[in-house]
Each structure stands twice: as C-alpha cells, then as structure tokens.
C-alpha cells in the first residue's frame, strides 16, 4: 500500500481536499482518472493564458469581461497549485533527508 496519500485534482463536496490511498502504485482506476483530470486542467490553464493575453491587448475589453477572466485565472491557478502539491508529495525522498538532514560538506567558511 502507498505510504503517502495522493492529493486528488478535485475537491470534496464541501471544497475540502480529497486524498487517495491505494495499493495499486498509481495504476488503479482512480489514479488514472486523476492523471487524466490533471492533464485536462493543465491544458485548460494553458488555453486560458492564451485567451488572457489576447484580451489584455484589447483596449475595448470591459470590466465585466476582465473580472470573468480573472475568476477563471484564479481557478486555473488553484488547480495548478493543487497539481504541484500532489506531484510534490509523491516525489521520492532522497536518502540523506531520511537520515536526519543533508550531508555535511567540508567547505571552508569565510
């Protein structure tokens, strides 16, 4: 069984984080679904950035349009940060971190 729960790319019913604990080593149905959802969220964020660049160049864009754009950008940033947190939580821990800290070096101090 995985030692670290995976933060899923969607919130729970009340907006709280959802986690997956699995013994399938990332190969289970929910893990694959989460991978696909992350890919969709990142692609949507990329497309939104392109749309934002165009809209910000348009001097005729109104406050309502820019506010809507800002709300979508905030959602995309939230999704990207959740994905980064989830992926960061699944990175392997180097041996020196497990032994209590980084390895000491013999560098001369000034």
Secondary structure, DSSP 8 states (H G I E B T S, - for coil): --SS-EEEEEE-TTS-EEEE--SSTT-SHHHHHHHHHHHHHHHHHHHHHHHHHHHHH-TT--HHHHHHHHHHHHHHHHHHHHHHHHHHHTS---HHHHTTS---------
